[in-house]
Amino acid sequence: MSGKKLPIFITLTLLLSAFLHVIASGQGWDIPADKKAKNSYIKFSDTTARLGKEIYTKNCMICHGDPGKGNSLKTLVPVPPDLASAKTQTLTDGELFYILSTGKLIMPSFKNILSEADRWTVISFIRSFNKKYVQVLSKTNPEISKKVKIKLAFDSVAHKIRVEVKATEKDGIIPLKDAEIVLFASRYFGKLQIDKTLHTNSDGVAVFKFPWDLPGDKDGNVELVVNVNDDTYGEIESVQKMKVGIPTDKPGLTEKRAIWNVLKKAPWWIIITYTSILLVVGSVLLYVIINLRKLMKSGNN
């Protein structure tokens, strides 16, 4: 790099660093007041903290590191905070839950990865590092979610799925207005999100565009998973099978011999190779044992 270009390169680098710093410092969370006041319906205990640690280790430690050790991933911008720090511990349970659920930029959203109970369990683990923490339990009964019924209807002409969400109360049927709805199709190795995340209208209805080319079973059935998130009734999941896919008469991935299958359906070459290795290793061990016995006998003589 020439002498003239070097100052320009340094200047651009400094400007980029300053720009990233401004972005990082401006990543405040604009959390609604009602979300800040949200509390867990699960009583935090040593047991929930232990379970939360397991979930945290699998999903959060790679970026946030070990709480209290300051070993979060420093290469990220902004640097993920130490969740045992005083700054994090001053957040309300509702704020922690909101951040964990919604995500922002490099912080992923976990609301479709972890259940509501799992997210509260992670927060239980985070709170275990705060000796002054006193939990305030939610007055909302999680059993209220059982009042909610989810109905699916398929429009074969427009190729759309209508999701209707209503709750049965003493006063009658109540539509869930502005409830967050996510629709998935079950696949072999997970769930495929259908369309984007929607919110119900005043009638408790959301309409999703469904792919024209999604394979189903031989009859065209596809297992659909609906996740509902409502401020009053909490999180509800419904699994229903509907004839909305393209009929596909193909054997399942576990019906034929495959690497990921059980032993009796493993590929022959794997079975032969594995058996051959065992025979070779066993023969070598047997040869060594026989010769050791011969040496011991010759020594005794």
C-alpha positions in Angstrom: 0.0 0.0 0.0 1.5 3.4 -1.1 2.3 6.2 1.4 -0.6 8.3 0.1 -3.2 5.5 0.3 -2.2 4.5 3.9 -3.7 7.7 5.6 -6.9 7.3 3.6 -7.2 3.6 4.7 -6.6 4.5 8.3 -9.2 7.4 8.1 -11.8 5.1 6.6 -11.0 2.4 9.2 -11.5 5.0 12.0 -14.7 6.3 10.5 -16.1 2.7 10.2 -15.2 2.0 13.8 -16.8 5.2 14.9 -19.9 4.4 12.9 -20.2 0.9 14.4 -19.7 2.4 17.8 -22.6 4.8 17.2 -24.8 2.0 16.0 -23.9 -0.2 19.0 -24.4 2.6 21.5 -27.8 3.4 20.0 -29.2 -0.1 20.3 -31.5 0.6 23.2 -34.6 -1.5 23.6 -37.8 0.4 23.2 -40.0 -1.9 25.3 -43.6 -1.1 25.8 -44.7 -0.5 29.4 -47.1 -3.5 29.6 -44.2 -5.8 28.4 -41.9 -4.4 31.1 -44.5 -5.3 33.8 -44.9 -8.9 32.6 -44.0 -11.5 35.2 -43.5 -15.3 35.1 -46.2 -17.7 36.2 -43.5 -20.2 37.0 -42.0 -20.0 40.5 -38.2 -19.7 40.2 -36.2 -22.2 42.2 -33.0 -24.1 42.2 -34.6 -26.7 40.0 -35.8 -24.2 37.4 -32.4 -22.5 37.5 -30.7 -25.8 36.8 -33.0 -26.5 33.9 -32.5 -23.0 32.7 -28.7 -23.4 32.7 -29.1 -26.4 30.3 -31.1 -24.3 27.9 -28.8 -21.4 28.3 -25.7 -23.5 27.5 -27.3 -24.8 24.3 -28.6 -21.5 23.0 -27.0 -18.5 24.7 -23.5 -19.3 25.9 -21.9 -19.1 22.5 -22.4 -15.3 22.5 -23.0 -14.3 26.1 -20.4 -16.6 27.6 -20.4 -17.8 31.2 -22.4 -15.4 33.4 -20.2 -13.5 35.8 -16.9 -14.3 33.9 -17.0 -11.6 31.3 -16.1 -13.9 28.5 -18.8 -13.0 26.0 -18.0 -12.9 22.3 -16.1 -9.7 21.9 -16.0 -9.8 18.1 -19.7 -9.0 17.8 -21.0 -5.4 17.6 -22.5 -4.6 20.0 -20.7 -7.0 22.4 -23.3 -9.3 24.0 -23.6 -8.3 27.7 -22.6 -10.4 30.7 -26.0 -11.5 31.9 -24.9 -11.6 35.5 -23.8 -7.9 35.3 -25.5 -5.2 37.4 -26.8 -3.5 34.2 -28.6 -6.7 33.1 -29.9 -7.5 36.6 -31.6 -4.1 36.9 -33.9 -5.0 34.0 -37.3 -6.3 34.9 -38.3 -9.9 34.3 -40.7 -8.6 31.6 -37.8 -6.7 29.9 -35.6 -9.8 29.9 -38.5 -11.9 28.5 -39.2 -9.3 25.8 -35.6 -9.2 24.7 -35.3 -13.0 24.7 -38.5 -13.3 22.7 -38.3 -10.6 20.1 -34.6 -10.3 19.5 -32.9 -7.4 17.6 -30.1 -7.3 14.9 -27.5 -9.8 16.1 -29.7 -10.9 19.0 -32.0 -13.6 17.6 -35.7 -14.0 18.5 -36.3 -17.2 20.5 -40.1 -17.1 20.6 -40.4 -19.7 17.9 -37.4 -21.6 19.1 -38.1 -21.9 22.9 -41.5 -22.3 24.5 -42.7 -19.6 26.9 -41.9 -21.9 29.8 -38.4 -22.5 28.5 -37.8 -18.7 28.2 -38.9 -18.1 31.7 -36.7 -21.0 32.9 -33.7 -19.3 31.2 -34.5 -16.1 33.1 -34.7 -18.1 36.3 -31.0 -19.2 35.6 -30.0 -15.5 34.9 -31.7 -14.4 38.2 -29.8 -17.0 40.2 -26.7 -14.7 39.9 -28.6 -11.9 41.7 -28.7 -12.5 45.5 -30.9 -9.4 46.0 -33.5 -10.6 43.5 -37.1 -11.1 44.7 -39.5 -12.7 42.3 -43.0 -11.2 41.6 -45.2 -14.0 40.3 -47.7 -13.3 37.6 -51.4 -13.3 38.6 -52.3 -14.7 35.2 -53.3 -18.4 35.3 -51.6 -20.3 32.5 -54.6 -22.6 32.4 -56.5 -19.7 30.7 -54.9 -20.7 27.4 -57.1 -23.8 27.4 -60.1 -21.6 26.7 -58.6 -20.8 23.2 -59.7 -22.7 20.2 -57.9 -22.5 16.8 -59.7 -23.3 13.6 -58.0 -23.7 10.2 -59.7 -23.5 6.8 -58.1 -23.9 3.4 -59.1 -21.9 0.3 -58.1 -24.2 -2.5 -58.8 -21.5 -5.2 -56.7 -18.7 -3.7 -54.4 -21.3 -2.0 -54.6 -19.5 1.4 -55.1 -20.8 4.9 -57.5 -19.0 7.2 -56.7 -19.1 10.9 -59.4 -18.2 13.4 -58.6 -17.8 17.1 -61.3 -17.4 19.7 -61.7 -18.0 23.4 -64.7 -19.4 25.2 -65.6 -17.2 28.2 -68.6 -17.1 30.5 -69.9 -14.1 28.6 -69.6 -15.9 25.2 -67.1 -16.4 22.4 -64.3 -13.8 22.4 -62.1 -13.3 19.3 -58.5 -12.7 20.0 -57.7 -9.4 18.5 -54.1 -8.4 17.4 -52.8 -11.8 18.5 -49.5 -12.8 16.9 -49.8 -15.8 14.6 -47.1 -17.9 13.1 -47.9 -20.8 10.8 -45.5 -23.7 10.1 -45.5 -26.9 8.1 -43.7 -29.9 9.6 -40.9 -31.2 7.6 -38.5 -34.1 8.1 -35.8 -32.0 9.8 -37.8 -29.3 11.5 -40.6 -26.7 10.8 -40.9 -24.6 7.7 -42.5 -21.2 8.3 -45.4 -20.4 6.0 -45.7 -16.8 4.9 -44.7 -14.1 7.4 -45.8 -13.6 11.0 -49.2 -12.1 11.1 -51.6 -10.5 13.6 -55.3 -11.3 13.8 -57.9 -8.7 12.9 -60.9 -7.7 15.0 -62.6 -11.0 14.3 -59.6 -13.0 15.5 -58.7 -14.0 11.9 -55.4 -14.1 10.0 -55.0 -15.4 6.4 -51.7 -16.9 5.2 -50.6 -17.5 1.6 -49.8 -21.1 1.2 -47.1 -22.4 -1.3 -48.5 -24.1 -4.4 -45.6 -26.6 -4.6 -45.3 -27.9 -1.1 -45.1 -31.7 -1.1 -47.5 -33.6 1.2 -47.9 -37.3 1.8 -49.5 -39.6 -0.8 -52.9 -38.1 -0.1 -51.5 -34.5 0.0 -51.8 -34.1 3.8 -49.4 -31.7 5.5 -49.0 -31.3 9.3 -49.6 -27.7 10.1 -48.4 -26.1 13.4 -50.0 -22.8 14.5 -48.3 -20.8 17.3 -50.4 -18.0 18.9 -49.1 -15.4 21.2 -51.7 -13.2 23.0 -51.2 -10.8 25.8 -54.2 -12.1 27.8 -54.2 -15.8 27.0 -50.5 -16.4 26.6 -49.0 -18.8 24.1 -51.0 -21.5 22.4 -49.9 -24.1 19.9 -52.2 -26.2 17.7 -51.1 -29.1 15.4 -53.5 -30.1 12.6 -53.2 -32.2 9.5 -54.8 -30.8 6.3 -54.9 -31.8 2.7 -53.1 -28.7 1.4 -49.9 -30.1 -0.3 -49.0 -31.9 -3.5 -49.7 -35.7 -3.2 -46.2 -37.3 -3.1 -46.0 -41.1 -3.1 -42.4 -41.4 -2.1 -41.0 -43.5 0.6 -40.1 -41.6 3.8 -36.4 -40.9 4.6 -36.5 -43.6 7.3 -38.2 -46.3 5.2 -35.1 -47.1 3.1 -31.6 -47.9 4.0 -29.9 -44.6 5.0 -27.0 -43.3 7.1 -29.4 -41.7 9.6 -31.5 -44.8 10.0 -31.6 -47.6 12.6 -29.0 -50.4 12.3 -31.4 -52.8 10.5 -31.9 -50.2 7.8 -28.3 -49.0 7.6 -26.6 -49.1 4.1 -24.9 -52.5 3.4 -21.5 -50.9 2.8 -21.6 -49.3 6.3 -22.5 -52.6 7.9 -19.8 -54.5 6.0 -17.1 -51.9 6.7 -18.0 -51.7 10.4 -18.1 -55.5 10.7 -14.7 -55.8 8.9 -13.1 -53.2 11.2 -14.4 -55.0 14.3 -13.0 -58.3 12.9 -9.6 -56.8 12.1 -9.3 -55.1 15.5 -10.5 -58.3 17.2 -8.0 -60.4 15.3 -5.1 -58.0 16.1 -6.0 -58.1 19.8 -6.3 -61.9 19.8 -2.9 -62.1 18.1 -1.3 -59.8 20.7 -2.9 -61.8 23.6 -1.7 -65.2 22.1 1.9 -63.9 21.7 1.9 -62.4 25.2 0.9 -65.8 26.6 3.7 -67.4 24.6 6.2 -64.9 26.0 5.0 -65.5 29.5 5.3 -69.3 29.1 8.8 -69.0 27.6 9.8 -66.7 30.5 8.6 -69.2 33.1 10.6 -72.0 31.4 
